């Protein structure tokens, strides 16, 4: 167990991309000490100018009250496994990866064995741009935050989540929801991953090269997340392959219905399909 004393409010961050960098800027703006590590020395140097107080390493890990793992899923798990012995019992470690099943299963066990707390999280905020240069302190303002606590007694879990929400207060999240790794991954396959697949596939039409002057809000909305970090999304998709494949299958089936109606010049069927989609959208928004 690490002997160094935890400094209240001190935050450690692994990874200074868009999300990790935005966490760093939000905490720094609130006057919190932020210690971070990024593979890029240039990024670390940039962050040190006005955001971070030093490097997250074996000497500073034991002093952090909150540690945020803002890397790819595999990187998060590997870092926690390699550094678990240096994490204080008073520390809460969270990850922000876009899948929770592949991360939480291992990280819950690592934390349990080493006597500290781990909570899976997923801030529902982002941008089509990546990197520290696009990070901003208000990225999470009023955004939802999903929490995936470890198994255990209800009282202990409530106390842990209450403390975590307090530590995250400088980020300005709009509300918190609590779920399981399985439910998170099932829902995120639809709300996030499928949207990226569809957007990325949509721009592969040769007609996309001719869109200028003929595109407005619809095109911009549908193509916003076609720009993506391919290595990161590859890992996220494959870590959640079963759920994502199911959702892709559903949308393929739905698109085939529209195509069949159009090919058959079946206006009545086409109108029914369109009205059904409109109705389901309105019902979903009314909840």
VMD Tcl script that draws the C-alpha trace (Angstrom):
set ca {
  {0.00 0.00 0.00}
  {1.30 3.44 -0.88}
  {2.60 5.42 2.11}
  {2.25 8.94 0.67}
  {-0.64 11.02 1.94}
  {-3.60 11.84 -0.28}
  {-3.99 15.55 -0.98}
  {-7.71 16.46 -0.88}
  {-9.01 17.47 -4.28}
  {-5.86 16.52 -6.16}
  {-6.59 14.88 -9.52}
  {-4.49 12.54 -11.63}
  {-5.26 12.07 -15.31}
  {-3.97 9.45 -17.74}
  {-4.28 10.78 -21.28}
  {-4.70 14.40 -22.36}
  {-6.83 14.02 -25.46}
  {-10.14 15.82 -25.91}
  {-11.82 14.20 -22.89}
  {-8.83 13.90 -20.56}
  {-7.70 17.39 -21.50}
  {-11.16 18.81 -20.84}
  {-11.21 17.16 -17.41}
  {-7.79 18.68 -16.72}
  {-8.91 22.15 -17.77}
  {-12.14 21.94 -15.79}
  {-10.37 20.97 -12.58}
  {-7.56 23.48 -13.10}
  {-10.12 26.25 -13.67}
  {-11.67 25.34 -10.31}
  {-8.30 25.65 -8.60}
  {-7.60 21.94 -8.25}
  {-4.13 20.50 -8.64}
  {-3.91 18.30 -11.72}
  {-1.15 15.78 -12.38}
  {-1.24 14.13 -15.79}
  {0.58 11.77 -18.09}
  {0.33 11.62 -21.86}
  {2.41 9.62 -24.33}
  {3.13 12.83 -26.24}
  {5.81 14.97 -24.60}
  {4.60 17.94 -26.67}
  {1.10 17.59 -25.25}
  {2.45 17.32 -21.71}
  {4.52 20.45 -22.26}
  {1.52 22.33 -23.65}
  {-0.66 21.28 -20.71}
  {2.01 22.30 -18.21}
  {1.85 25.92 -19.37}
  {-1.47 26.69 -17.71}
  {-3.28 23.48 -16.79}
  {-1.26 20.78 -15.03}
  {0.89 21.00 -11.92}
  {3.15 18.07 -12.75}
  {3.40 14.53 -14.06}
  {1.28 11.59 -12.94}
  {3.87 8.99 -11.93}
  {4.65 6.62 -9.08}
  {5.49 9.51 -6.76}
  {2.27 11.46 -7.39}
  {-0.20 8.59 -7.92}
  {-0.49 7.93 -4.14}
  {-1.34 11.61 -3.49}
  {-4.33 11.87 -5.83}
  {-7.84 11.69 -4.40}
  {-9.28 11.08 -7.88}
  {-7.57 9.40 -10.83}
  {-9.16 9.56 -14.28}
  {-8.13 7.01 -16.90}
  {-8.81 8.77 -20.18}
  {-7.30 6.34 -22.65}
  {-8.41 3.50 -24.89}
  {-10.00 0.60 -22.97}
  {-6.93 -1.64 -23.14}
  {-4.64 1.21 -22.06}
  {-6.87 1.95 -19.06}
  {-6.79 -1.66 -17.87}
  {-3.06 -2.05 -18.45}
  {-2.21 1.17 -16.60}
  {-4.33 0.25 -13.61}
  {-2.82 -3.22 -13.45}
  {0.72 -1.82 -13.64}
  {0.17 0.96 -11.09}
  {-2.40 -0.49 -8.68}
  {0.16 -0.97 -5.93}
  {0.77 2.79 -5.84}
  {-2.89 3.83 -5.55}
  {-4.04 4.91 -2.09}
  {-6.94 3.26 -0.31}
  {-8.57 6.72 -0.15}
  {-8.41 7.19 -3.92}
  {-11.27 6.73 -6.36}
  {-10.17 5.64 -9.84}
  {-12.52 6.07 -12.79}
  {-12.22 5.36 -16.49}
  {-14.03 7.23 -19.26}
  {-13.86 4.58 -22.00}
  {-16.83 4.17 -24.31}
  {-17.39 0.55 -23.30}
  {-17.78 -0.69 -19.78}
  {-18.00 -4.49 -19.86}
  {-14.46 -5.04 -21.13}
  {-13.01 -2.47 -18.71}
  {-15.04 -2.92 -15.53}
  {-14.69 -6.70 -15.30}
  {-10.93 -6.41 -14.90}
  {-10.70 -3.06 -13.12}
  {-13.21 -3.98 -10.41}
  {-11.07 -7.02 -9.62}
  {-7.79 -5.07 -9.67}
  {-9.21 -2.43 -7.33}
  {-10.66 -5.02 -4.97}
  {-7.37 -6.90 -4.72}
  {-5.44 -3.72 -4.01}
  {-7.86 -2.09 -1.60}
  {-9.09 1.01 -3.43}
  {-12.30 2.00 -5.27}
  {-12.91 1.86 -9.01}
  {-16.02 3.20 -10.75}
  {-16.65 2.93 -14.47}
  {-17.91 6.19 -15.97}
  {-18.90 7.56 -19.35}
  {-19.30 11.33 -19.80}
  {-21.87 11.86 -22.52}
  {-20.08 14.76 -24.18}
  {-17.59 15.11 -26.97}
  {-16.78 16.59 -30.35}
  {-15.89 15.48 -33.85}
  {-12.45 16.87 -33.12}
  {-9.80 15.19 -30.99}
  {-6.70 16.15 -29.05}
  {-5.72 18.50 -26.25}
  {-5.85 21.50 -28.56}
  {-9.65 21.10 -28.76}
  {-10.16 20.40 -25.04}
  {-12.13 22.97 -23.10}
  {-13.09 23.46 -19.45}
  {-16.83 23.65 -20.17}
  {-17.10 20.52 -22.35}
  {-19.10 18.66 -19.66}
  {-21.30 21.58 -18.59}
  {-24.85 20.23 -18.15}
  {-23.91 16.96 -19.90}
  {-25.10 13.57 -18.58}
  {-22.60 11.36 -16.77}
  {-23.10 7.59 -16.58}
  {-21.74 5.83 -13.48}
  {-21.07 2.09 -13.26}
  {-20.31 1.20 -9.63}
  {-18.70 -2.03 -8.45}
  {-20.85 -4.83 -7.03}
  {-21.39 -4.71 -3.30}
  {-23.66 -3.45 -0.54}
  {-26.10 -0.68 -1.36}
  {-24.94 1.59 1.48}
  {-21.29 1.37 0.48}
  {-22.09 1.95 -3.18}
  {-24.25 4.99 -2.41}
  {-21.52 6.49 -0.24}
  {-18.94 5.88 -2.97}
  {-21.08 7.44 -5.70}
  {-21.99 10.41 -3.50}
  {-18.30 11.08 -2.86}
  {-17.46 10.70 -6.55}
  {-20.17 13.12 -7.60}
  {-18.71 15.63 -5.16}
  {-15.23 15.20 -6.60}
  {-16.59 15.74 -10.12}
  {-18.48 18.91 -9.18}
  {-16.03 21.29 -10.96}
  {-16.91 19.64 -14.29}
  {-20.52 20.85 -14.13}
  {-22.29 17.67 -15.21}
  {-26.04 18.11 -15.64}
  {-27.06 14.84 -14.01}
  {-25.78 11.40 -13.14}
  {-27.29 8.03 -13.98}
  {-26.28 4.67 -12.54}
  {-26.30 1.40 -14.44}
  {-24.54 -1.92 -14.98}
  {-21.74 -2.60 -17.49}
  {-24.07 -4.81 -19.54}
  {-26.88 -2.25 -19.81}
  {-24.42 0.54 -20.58}
  {-22.90 -1.36 -23.48}
  {-26.29 -2.40 -24.87}
  {-27.57 1.18 -24.89}
  {-24.34 2.81 -26.07}
  {-24.22 0.45 -29.04}
  {-27.36 2.24 -30.25}
  {-26.97 5.82 -29.02}
  {-23.30 6.28 -29.94}
  {-21.58 3.45 -31.76}
  {-24.27 2.85 -34.39}
  {-24.44 6.60 -35.08}
  {-20.70 6.62 -35.82}
  {-20.99 3.58 -38.09}
  {-23.90 5.07 -40.05}
  {-22.27 8.50 -40.38}
  {-18.96 7.00 -41.46}
  {-20.66 4.76 -44.02}
  {-22.93 7.54 -45.31}
  {-20.05 9.68 -46.59}
  {-18.72 6.79 -48.69}
  {-21.25 7.56 -51.40}
  {-19.51 9.11 -54.45}
  {-22.18 11.82 -54.29}
  {-20.57 13.15 -51.11}
  {-17.87 14.74 -53.28}
  {-20.53 16.89 -54.93}
  {-22.38 18.05 -51.82}
  {-21.19 21.67 -51.77}
  {-24.01 24.05 -52.53}
  {-26.59 21.29 -52.11}
  {-26.22 20.48 -48.40}
  {-27.56 22.12 -45.27}
  {-28.57 21.02 -41.78}
  {-29.52 17.44 -42.61}
  {-26.18 16.69 -44.24}
  {-24.22 18.39 -41.45}
  {-26.13 16.57 -38.71}
  {-25.73 13.16 -40.29}
  {-22.05 13.54 -41.17}
  {-20.76 15.27 -38.02}
  {-19.30 12.11 -36.49}
  {-18.03 10.61 -39.74}
  {-14.73 12.22 -38.76}
  {-13.39 9.95 -36.04}
  {-10.33 8.41 -34.42}
  {-10.23 5.11 -36.31}
  {-7.92 3.17 -33.94}
  {-9.98 4.15 -30.91}
  {-13.35 3.35 -32.47}
  {-12.05 0.04 -33.82}
  {-11.25 -1.03 -30.26}
  {-14.58 0.23 -28.91}
  {-16.59 -1.51 -31.65}
  {-14.83 -4.84 -31.20}
  {-15.09 -4.68 -27.39}
  {-18.84 -4.33 -27.86}
  {-19.17 -6.43 -31.00}
  {-22.28 -8.42 -30.10}
  {-24.41 -5.42 -29.13}
  {-23.22 -3.29 -32.04}
  {-23.69 -6.05 -34.62}
  {-27.26 -6.52 -33.39}
  {-28.05 -2.80 -33.87}
  {-26.42 -2.75 -37.33}
  {-28.57 -5.71 -38.31}
  {-31.72 -3.89 -37.20}
  {-30.95 -0.77 -39.20}
  {-30.05 -2.81 -42.28}
  {-33.45 -4.51 -42.04}
  {-35.21 -1.16 -41.65}
  {-33.37 0.41 -44.59}
  {-34.27 -2.59 -46.73}
  {-37.95 -1.94 -46.01}
  {-37.63 1.63 -47.28}
  {-35.72 0.47 -50.36}
  {-38.29 -2.22 -51.13}
  {-41.15 0.27 -50.90}
  {-39.36 2.77 -53.15}
  {-38.34 0.13 -55.70}
  {-41.96 -1.07 -55.85}
  {-43.24 2.52 -56.13}
  {-45.44 1.64 -53.13}
  {-46.32 5.09 -51.84}
  {-48.75 3.81 -49.24}
  {-46.15 1.50 -47.71}
  {-43.50 4.21 -47.83}
  {-45.75 6.71 -46.07}
  {-46.52 4.16 -43.35}
  {-42.81 3.57 -42.76}
  {-42.11 7.30 -42.57}
  {-45.04 7.92 -40.24}
  {-43.90 5.08 -38.01}
  {-40.43 6.59 -37.67}
  {-41.90 10.01 -36.92}
  {-44.19 8.52 -34.25}
  {-41.39 6.56 -32.57}
  {-39.16 9.63 -32.49}
  {-41.89 11.71 -30.83}
  {-42.59 8.96 -28.29}
  {-38.90 8.69 -27.43}
  {-38.59 12.44 -26.92}
  {-41.70 12.57 -24.74}
  {-40.20 10.21 -22.12}
}
mol new
graphics top color blue
foreach p $ca { graphics top sphere $p radius 0.5 }
foreach p [lrange $ca 0 end-1] q [lrange $ca 1 end] { graphics top cylinder $p $q radius 0.2 }
display resetview
